[in-house]
Structures are given as C-alpha cells and as structure tokens.
C-alpha cells in the first residue's frame, strides 16, 4: 500500500464489507502462495550511493522533481511535530522552504505527497487526529520559495463518506488530488478533486469508470501525470468465477474527457499496478504473482499499446510492502524495489536486456529522478534515509 493511503469513514453496509473482506483474504492467501520462480543468477553491479544529510529530526516522506532540483516533503519532530519541505540542488545541499500553515492540523502535518509543474508547487499534508484518529488532510500551494496551506471544509476530504487520499499530481492543466470516496454500490469508488480558486471540489465518480459496479470493485493505489493526462494505477477485483485481482489503470486525457478503465495484459492471477512514470512512453511497475512486473503504454492509445515487458528477469518482491518505484532515465525505464530487507535497482540497457545494481538495504518508500540523479527514500527499522546515486554510470555495460 502506498505510504500515505488511508481509508476512513467507510459508509458501506456491513454485508458488503464482510464480502469484500473475505474476498481480499482469499486474494492475499493466493498471492502469498503464487510467488514466481527464483531470479536467474545474473551479475549485480555495484552502484555508488551517498546519503543526503537532512536535519537529524527530519523524516522524509515524499519526493518530486522541480526544474533541475529535488523536492523533499516530510515532517520534523524538533519542538513538536511540524511539516517540512526541502529543495535539494545538484550538489546535494538541502534548503528549507518556508511553510505557512493556517489550520491546526496543518501545523503538525506530514507532507506525504508533493508535486510541481513550472514554478507551482503543491503538497498534501496528513495527520491523525480527532475522536476516531482519522487522517486529517491539508492542501498546500506555492513555489520553491514559499508554501501556504489553504484550509478546506471538513466535508471536503472527511466525514461519513470519506475514503482516503492517494496523491497530489501536477498536470499541464493544473493540479489534481486522487483518492477514494464512498460508493453508491458499496465499498469505495476512486475519486478526484480539482481546485476552484483556493477550494478543492470532488468530482462525481458515479456513472464513470471510477465507480464500483456489482461486477467490479475498483482499487486505485497511486496517481501520476502525463502531460495534461492523469493516470490512476491499481487493480480491479472481480467476483465472477471466484475472486480475482488484476492490475489495471484509469486514464483521464483532459478535464473535458471521460475516464477509461484499462485492464492490463499479462496480469496473472493476482497483480497490481503501483507506480508509473512517463517520458515518450509511460512505464508502469507493479507485481504479478509474487514477482516484479513492468508494463508500458502510450497514454494517447492505451488500449492499442499496453504490453507487459517479457524481457524483465523474474524477481521476487514483497507484494505486501510499499511496492516498486518506477524511474526513467531518458527513454530507459528502471525499477527500484525491496524484497526481504534487500533493495535492488534494475535498469533497461536499451537493447532488450537489464542491468542489476546494488542499493541501500531496507524498504523503498519513494523514488524519482532529476536529470541523471536517482533519489530514494529508504526505511530501515525505524530510521528513514534519503539516498542518491548517479545513473549516468548505468549507461555503460
């Protein structure tokens, strides 16, 4: 599950929840018993990683590229919990961005998702609170020079119908928040929010591909931009001939378009799509039957171009962990993922082969690239570190 996905205030009936819980239990058991064959004995090359030093009390939670710099969102514990945002330049030096919270929960939030387009920076803050300890969400807007929180009504992201939020993304048409909301058919629909001035308004999911049906339970896990488009990645759960969960994406080319659900090919019997990055091609990492999976597609023609990469070596993954992170170097995809406490990076060589590289041990929480530099947040036990490596070295076999 993504590091910041939280489902709150599900207003579905007890019977629907019981049915879904049993279905998910069957899926989990099936997923645990269907791990792929062991990876072939291939050379793992050393890659030089260095740790970026943040203040001692800071825990990084989210990453995003902004022009030629890196954005790092998170929280600090010195003097009480409070949000933090850093800009890291090419030399690895972090600079704190001044934050201006207004609402009480913004003052103690963790910036769990950040995004940038042009000079605009947006972020989502999260903090458990209230009588039921639900997540209280806050929205931030500004630039790399200053970020302001603009309070929303309680019902914007909370209340009896609330689900959870997944990501905030920045497209060429503006920012979008993706999450879930109570469905009329039971369970949680996928949902998106758009800004109207400083207010965020949830768009109607009912009657679109984001909604549950009696045949399909939607399960969005993450969001990403592709030009003007928004891509939700996750899976769909079906109840026809037994319970099945297979990787899927939802695409929204423009604000005036309709949402389209695409079930991904080669999805096996239990799979999820979890992390996408787009250059000229969109690359999408996830897992299928206990092994790392990678799909590619053209966002303008998903149905005609979506394929699962058959050249990727068989590699086991912790399918109940944070999930693999897709990175792109030029037009070459890479995947950073964790399994049994180890982290590995695989990068396409551009000729149908794959190179494997070492990475700091632990569990990958987020990763992105800025130019030739790869950045990753990796958790070991209770410690969280921000690491970087030069991917230019991977261009030489």
N, C-alpha and C positions, 0 to 999 in steps of 0.2 A: 504494500500500500504506500502511495506517496507519503512523504514525511509529514505533510500538513493536512491530509484528508481526514476529516472528522464528520461523522454523521450524527445529527442532533434532531431531537424533537420529531421523530418519525410518526406521522399521523395515520399510518396504515392500520388495518384491523389485525387483531391477534391471530386470526386464522391465516391471513396472508403472510404475516411474519413467520409463523410456525412453518408454513410450507416452504418459504424461501430459506429459512434456517436449515431445514432438513436437506434442501437441495444443495445448499452451499457445503454442508458437511459431506455429502456424497462427492461433490466436486473436489474438495480438499483431500479426502481419502484417496480418490482416484488419481489426483495429481501427485500425491506423495509416492504412489506405487508405480508410476509410469516414467521414472527417470530414464533418460536416453542412455546409450552405450557410452563407455568411458572415452574421453578425448584421446585422439591419437598422440603418440609420443613425438611431439614436434618441439623444436628448439624455442625456448623462451629467452628472449634477448633482454639484456639489462637496459633500463632507461633511467637516466639520471633525474631524480625528483628532488625538489627542495621545498621546505616548508616556509610559507609566508607567515611572518610573525604579526599576529594581531595582539591587542592588549590582553593581558592574562585572563581577565574576567569575561572576555567576549566569546560567545559560541556562535559560529557561522551556521546559517540555515539555508540560504538560497543564493544563487549566482545568476548573473546575466551580463551579456556584453553591452557596452555603451560606447559607440565610436571605437576608439583604439584602447579603451580602458575596460576594467572589470568592475562590476557592481557586486558587492557582498552584503547581503542582508542578514540580520540575526538579532541577538539580544546581548545585553551585558548585565552582570549581577552586582557590580560595584555600586554601593549606595542604594541598593534596591534594584529589582529588575527594571530594565528600560530598553527600548529598541535602539538598534544601531544600524547605520548604513555607511559602508566604506567604498571609496573609489581606489582601486589598485592600478597603478600605472605599469608600464612595461618593465621598469626596474624592480617591481615587486613592493614598492613603498605604498602603504595604505594611508588614505586621507579620509578623516571622518566628515560625513556630510551633516550639516546642522539639521536637526529634526524638530518639528514644531507640532506636538500633539495638542489636541483640544479636549477630547473626551477622556474620562478616567481610564478606560481600558487601553486607549492608545498610549498612555504614559507608561504602561507596563507590558506592551505588546512585544511579540517576537515577529520580525519581518520575515515571513515564511515564503513569500513569493515576490520577486522583483522583475521588472521588465523595462525596456527602454526602446524608444523609436525616435530618431532625430535627437532633439535636445530634451524631450519629455521623458521623465522617469515616473513610474507608478509602482506601487507596492501594496501588498496585503499584510496586515498585522493580525495576529491571533493571540488570544489569552483566555484560558479557562476562568470562568467566574460565575457568580450568581448562585442561587439556591441549589441548582442542579449541576453546577460546574460545567455547563456547556461552553463551547468556544464562542467568545465574543470577537467578532471580526471588525477590523478598521481598515479604511481605504486611504491611501496616501498619494499625493500628486505633487510634482515639482520638477526639479532638474538635479544635476550633479552638484549644484551649489546650495540647494535648499529643498527640503521635502516637508510638505504640510499635510496634516490629517484633516479631512473634512467629515465631520460626524454625519452618520446616517440614522434614519429612524430605526427603532428596534425591529420592526417588521421587515426591513429591507433584507436582512440575512437571517433573522431569528424568528422565534415564535413557534407555534404548534406544528406548522407545516415545514419547518426548516430541515434541510439536509445538511450538507457541508460545502465548503468551497475547496476547489482544487488548485487553481492557478489564476493569476492575472497575466494577460499577454498583451503585447502592443503590435497592432497591425498598421498597415498604411492608412486604414480608415479610422484608426483610433484604438483605444484600449478596450478590452473585453474581460470580464470575470466569468470563469466557468465553475460550475458546481453541481449540486443536486437539490431537488425540491420534491415535496410530497406529491405523489401521482394520484390522479383520479381513479386509476385502475389498481391502485395499491403499490406499495414499495416507493421507490424514489425515481423520479424522472431525472434525466440530465437537464441542466438549466444554464442559461447565460444571462448576465446583467450588462447593460450598456449605460454609459454616462449621459445624463441630461443636465448640462451645467455641472454643478457640484453634487447633484443627486445621482444615485445609481438605481436603475429601474430593471426589474426582472422581466424578461421576455416570455411570452406564453409558449410553453412546451407542448401542451395538449394539442393533438392533431398534427404534430410534426414527428420527424424521425427520432426526436429526443425522448419521446414518451414511451412508457411501457405499454404493452398490449397483453391480452390473455395468452399470447403465444411466446412473447419475448420479454425478458427482464433486462433492461439496459444497465450497464455497469461502467460508467466513464471513470477513468483514473487520472488523466492528465490532459492538459491543453497546450497547444503551441501555435505560433503564427506561420503563415506562408504568404508573404505579400499582403494582400487585402483579406486573405482567407484565414479562417480559424479551423484548426483540426483538433478534435477530441479523440483521444485514444483510450482503449479499454477492451471490453468484451461484451458479448451478449450471452445470456443464459436462456436456454430453450428447454421445454418440458414435453417434447413430442414422444419419441421412443427412448424414454429415460432422460435424466438431466444431463445436459451438455453445456460446456462453457467454452466459447471460441473467440479468438481475437477479432476485433472489429475497430473501425474508425468512423467518425462522423465528420463530414466536411460542410463548410459554410463559405462559399466563394466570396460573396459580398453581403452587405447588410440587406440588400433587396432580394437575395437568393433564398431558396428553401434549403433546409438541412437534408443531407442524404446519408443514409447508413450504408457502409460498405463492409461486408464480411470478408475477411482476408483469406487468401488461398493458402493451402498447406498448413492449416491451423491445428492439425492433430485432433486429439480428443479433449485436451484441457490446455487452454492457452490464453494469453493476454498480451495486448499491445500497450506499451508503457511509456515510451519516450521517443519523440520524433524531432528531427532537425531537417531543414530544407535548404538546399542550395539550388542548382538547376533541377535536381531530383530531390524528393523527400525520402529520407531514410528513417525507419521506424524499428526500434528494438523492443523486444519483449521476451517471453518464454513460451515454449510449446513442449508439452510432455516432459517437463523437467530439464530441458536444455535451452540454451540461449537461441533466440530466433531473430532474424532480421528480414524486414520487408522493405521494398522500395516502390514508389509510385510517382506519377506526375499529378500534382494537385489539380490540374486542369482536366484530367481524364483518368480518374482513379480506377473506374470500372474496367477501362481498357488497358491499364498499365501495371496494376498491382501484382507483384510477384514476391514469393519468398525466396531468399538467397539460398541456393543449393550448394554453394561453394564454402559456406561458413563451416569450420570444423565443429564437430559435436562436443559441446562443453556444458557441463552441469552448472546449474545456478540455484541459488536459494530463492525458490519461487515464492516464498512467504516473506521475503525481505523487501527492501526499498525498491528493488528492480534495477535492471541495467540502464545505463545512461548513454544515449546516442551522442556522438560528437562527429563533426565534419571538418576535414582538412582539405580545402579546395573542393574537389568533387569526390574525394575519397571518404567513405564512412569509417567510423571506428566505434567500438563499444567498450565501455568501462563497466565491469560488473564484479560481484562478490560471490564467493562460494566457500562455506565452511571456514570463514575468517580470513581467507585469502582474497586479494583483489588482482584482477588481470585486465590488461588492455589488449584488444586485438584491433588491428588497423588493416584495411584493404591495401594491397600493394598496387592496385590499379590494373593488374593483369590477370585477375581471376584467382589470386592467391591471398593469403592472410599472414600477417606478421604478429607474433605474440610478444608482449613486453611485460616486465615486472611493474608492480605498482605498490604503494604502501599498503600494508595489511589493514584489514578492518572491513567496515561496511560502507559502501558508497552511498552518500545521501544526495549529492547533486554534482553535476559536471558540465562544463562548457568550454568553448574555445574562443580565444581572441587572437586573430592572426595565426601564427604558428604555435602559440602557447596554449597548453591544456591546463585547466584549473579544475580541482576536485575537492569537495568536502568529504572527508572520510572519518568515520567514527570508530574508535577503538575503546571497548569497555565504556567508561563514562566520559572519555575525552573526545573532543572534536577538533580536527585539524584541517587547515586549508593548505593544499599542496599544488605545486605547479611543475610542469615538465615541458621541454621544447620538443614539439612534434616534428620539427624540420628533420630531425635525425631519423625519423621513420621513413623518409623518402629514399633512403639508401639501404638496399638489401645486402 
